[in-house]
Amino acid sequence: MIETRSASTALNKHKGLQQFFKWLMLDEEEIDRSPMERVRQPKTVKKLIPVMRDDDTRKVLAACKGKAFLQLRDEAIIRLYYNTGARLSEVGNLTLDDIDLVTDSVHYHGKGSRDRRVRFGPKTARAVSRYLRARAKRKGAELPDLWLADRGGRRLAPNGIKIMLKRRGLSAGVRGVHAHRWRHNFAHEWKRAGGDSGDLMLLMGWVSEDMPRHYGASAA
């Protein structure tokens, strides 16, 4: 099984067999001993999730260069992911009220109603500001949602952003572009710079102390 399946699959199978034979032994009294007692638990090796290299990010941003509405919108979205390490849905569900260009910060509505405010840099602030000026002239400008679709005056939902990121990546010659890679990149750069794990937890909206170790493993 180890040779044909992933280590995590083998581990799950092992645990399942342990529970099955324990049930036969204790509940059904069909056997006296579990044959799994002498079977070693498979070792698992955690795979490091590849981060988005800065060079690849620059290529994707270059694919958005221009003054058209979609180019301005997509650059603003990508810079927020890159600069703040947010989840796909957190950027995707932003409203106009969540952006503060006075303090250059964004209000994210995280998992489990754990809201947080994260600062962003001048390049991101400029990209968001340019997008907002273009947005004000579009159909649907009265909507509370931050991101507008290209047509119909509708909001751009998180799934639409997911598709957009893939499309921008392909046009830039960068495969596997998705928001979570920038999230890992944010944690990677934070840990590599010697940043505090507690501060990283606040910025990323985490509760478990295992998360900084998992996300920052590539910088270890």
C-alpha positions as CSV (number, residue, x, y, z in Angstrom):
1,M,0.0,0.0,0.0
2,I,2.8,2.4,0.9
3,E,4.3,2.0,-2.6
4,T,1.0,2.7,-4.4
5,R,-0.7,5.1,-2.1
6,S,0.2,8.3,-0.3
7,A,1.6,8.0,3.3
8,S,-1.5,9.8,4.6
9,T,-3.8,7.3,2.9
10,A,-1.8,4.4,4.4
11,L,-2.1,6.0,7.9
12,N,-5.8,6.5,7.6
13,K,-6.2,2.8,6.5
14,H,-4.1,1.7,9.4
15,K,-6.3,3.7,11.9
16,G,-9.4,2.3,10.3
17,L,-8.2,-1.3,10.7
18,Q,-7.2,-0.6,14.3
19,Q,-10.7,0.5,15.1
20,F,-12.3,-2.4,13.2
21,F,-10.3,-5.1,15.0
22,K,-10.8,-3.3,18.4
23,W,-14.6,-3.4,17.7
24,L,-14.4,-7.2,16.9
25,M,-12.4,-7.8,20.1
26,L,-14.3,-5.7,22.7
27,D,-17.8,-5.3,21.4
28,E,-18.4,-8.4,19.4
29,E,-16.0,-10.7,21.2
30,E,-15.2,-12.4,18.0
31,I,-11.4,-12.4,18.5
32,D,-9.1,-12.4,21.6
33,R,-6.4,-10.2,20.3
34,S,-6.2,-7.6,17.5
35,P,-3.8,-8.5,14.7
36,M,-2.9,-4.9,14.5
37,E,-1.1,-4.9,17.8
38,R,2.2,-5.7,16.2
39,V,1.7,-3.7,13.0
40,R,3.6,-0.5,13.1
41,Q,1.9,2.8,12.2
42,P,3.0,4.1,8.8
43,K,5.3,7.0,8.9
44,T,4.1,10.2,7.3
45,V,6.1,12.9,5.7
46,K,4.4,16.3,5.6
47,K,4.6,17.8,2.2
48,L,5.7,21.4,2.0
49,I,3.1,23.5,0.1
50,P,5.0,25.5,-2.5
51,V,4.9,29.2,-1.9
52,M,4.4,31.8,-4.7
53,R,7.8,33.1,-5.6
54,D,8.2,36.8,-5.9
55,D,9.3,36.4,-9.5
56,D,6.1,34.6,-10.4
57,T,4.0,37.2,-8.5
58,R,5.6,39.9,-10.6
59,K,4.8,38.0,-13.8
60,V,1.1,37.6,-12.8
61,L,0.9,41.3,-11.9
62,A,2.5,42.2,-15.2
63,A,-0.3,40.3,-16.9
64,C,-2.7,42.8,-15.2
65,K,-0.9,45.9,-16.3
66,G,-3.1,48.5,-17.9
67,K,-5.9,51.0,-17.2
68,A,-8.9,49.0,-18.2
69,F,-11.4,48.1,-15.5
70,L,-10.6,44.4,-15.4
71,Q,-6.8,45.1,-15.2
72,L,-7.2,47.6,-12.3
73,R,-9.6,45.2,-10.5
74,D,-7.4,42.1,-10.8
75,E,-4.3,43.9,-9.8
76,A,-5.9,45.2,-6.7
77,I,-7.2,41.7,-5.8
78,I,-3.8,40.1,-6.4
79,R,-1.9,42.7,-4.4
80,L,-4.3,42.2,-1.4
81,Y,-3.7,38.5,-1.4
82,Y,0.1,38.9,-1.7
83,N,0.4,41.8,0.8
84,T,-2.0,40.5,3.5
85,G,-2.0,36.7,3.2
86,A,-5.8,36.5,3.4
87,R,-8.0,33.6,2.5
88,L,-9.7,33.4,-0.9
89,S,-13.2,34.1,0.7
90,E,-11.9,36.9,2.9
91,V,-10.8,39.0,0.0
92,G,-13.7,37.8,-2.2
93,N,-16.4,38.8,0.4
94,L,-15.0,42.3,1.1
95,T,-17.4,45.3,1.1
96,L,-16.6,48.9,0.4
97,D,-16.8,49.6,4.1
98,D,-14.0,47.1,4.8
99,I,-11.4,49.2,3.0
100,D,-9.8,52.1,4.8
101,L,-7.5,54.2,2.6
102,V,-6.8,56.6,5.4
103,T,-5.0,54.0,7.5
104,D,-4.3,51.7,4.5
105,S,-5.9,48.8,6.2
106,V,-8.6,46.2,5.4
107,H,-11.2,44.6,7.7
108,Y,-11.4,40.9,7.2
109,H,-14.3,38.7,8.3
110,G,-12.5,35.5,9.2
111,K,-13.6,32.0,10.1
112,G,-15.7,31.6,13.2
113,S,-16.6,35.3,13.3
114,R,-13.0,36.1,14.1
115,D,-12.6,39.5,12.5
116,R,-9.3,41.3,12.1
117,R,-7.8,44.4,10.6
118,V,-4.6,44.1,8.5
119,R,-2.5,46.9,7.2
120,F,-1.2,46.9,3.6
121,G,1.6,48.7,1.8
122,P,1.6,51.7,-0.6
123,K,1.6,49.7,-3.8
124,T,-1.5,47.9,-2.7
125,A,-3.1,51.1,-1.5
126,R,-2.5,52.7,-4.9
127,A,-3.9,49.7,-6.7
128,V,-7.1,49.7,-4.5
129,S,-7.5,53.4,-4.9
130,R,-7.2,53.2,-8.7
131,Y,-9.7,50.4,-8.8
132,L,-12.2,52.3,-6.6
133,R,-12.1,55.3,-9.0
134,A,-12.8,53.0,-11.9
135,R,-15.5,51.2,-10.0
136,A,-17.4,54.4,-9.2
137,K,-18.1,54.7,-13.0
138,R,-19.4,51.2,-13.5
139,K,-22.9,49.8,-13.5
140,G,-23.4,48.3,-10.0
141,A,-21.4,51.0,-8.3
142,E,-24.2,51.4,-5.7
143,L,-23.7,47.8,-4.5
144,P,-22.0,47.3,-1.1
145,D,-19.7,44.6,-2.5
146,L,-16.1,45.7,-3.2
147,W,-15.5,43.6,-6.3
148,L,-17.7,44.0,-9.4
149,A,-18.0,41.6,-12.3
150,D,-17.1,42.7,-15.8
151,R,-20.7,42.8,-17.0
152,G,-24.2,43.2,-15.7
153,G,-23.5,45.3,-12.6
154,R,-23.1,42.2,-10.4
155,R,-20.7,41.3,-7.7
156,L,-17.6,39.2,-8.4
157,A,-18.0,36.2,-6.1
158,P,-15.0,34.3,-4.6
159,N,-15.4,31.5,-7.2
160,G,-15.1,34.1,-9.9
161,I,-11.9,35.4,-8.3
162,K,-10.6,31.8,-8.3
163,I,-11.2,31.5,-12.0
164,M,-9.7,34.9,-12.6
165,L,-6.5,34.0,-10.8
166,K,-6.0,30.8,-12.8
167,R,-6.6,32.7,-16.0
168,R,-4.1,35.5,-15.1
169,G,-1.6,32.8,-14.1
170,L,-1.9,31.0,-17.5
171,S,-1.5,34.3,-19.4
172,A,1.6,35.0,-17.4
173,G,3.0,31.5,-17.9
174,V,2.7,30.7,-14.2
175,R,0.9,27.4,-13.3
176,G,-0.9,26.7,-10.1
177,V,-1.9,30.3,-9.2
178,H,-4.4,30.4,-6.4
179,A,-4.9,32.6,-3.3
180,H,-3.7,30.0,-0.8
181,R,-0.2,30.0,-2.2
182,W,0.1,33.7,-1.4
183,R,-1.2,32.9,2.1
184,H,1.7,30.4,2.5
185,N,4.1,32.9,1.0
186,F,3.0,35.5,3.5
187,A,3.7,33.1,6.4
188,H,7.0,31.9,4.8
189,E,8.3,35.5,4.5
190,W,7.2,36.4,8.0
191,K,9.0,33.4,9.6
192,R,12.1,33.8,7.4
193,A,12.4,37.4,8.6
194,G,12.2,36.2,12.2
195,G,8.7,37.4,12.8
196,D,6.8,36.4,16.0
197,S,4.5,33.5,15.7
198,G,1.9,35.2,18.0
199,D,1.8,38.2,15.7
200,L,1.5,36.0,12.7
201,M,-1.5,34.2,14.2
202,L,-3.3,37.6,14.7
203,L,-2.5,38.7,11.1
204,M,-3.7,35.4,9.6
205,G,-6.8,34.9,11.8
206,W,-5.6,31.6,13.4
207,V,-6.5,30.2,16.8
208,S,-4.4,27.0,16.8
209,E,-0.7,27.4,17.6
210,D,0.0,24.5,15.2
211,M,-0.8,26.7,12.2
212,P,2.3,28.9,12.2
213,R,4.4,25.8,12.3
214,H,2.5,24.3,9.4
215,Y,2.4,27.4,7.2
216,G,5.9,28.5,8.0
217,A,7.5,25.1,7.6
218,S,9.1,26.1,4.3
219,A,11.0,28.8,6.0
220,A,12.4,26.5,8.8
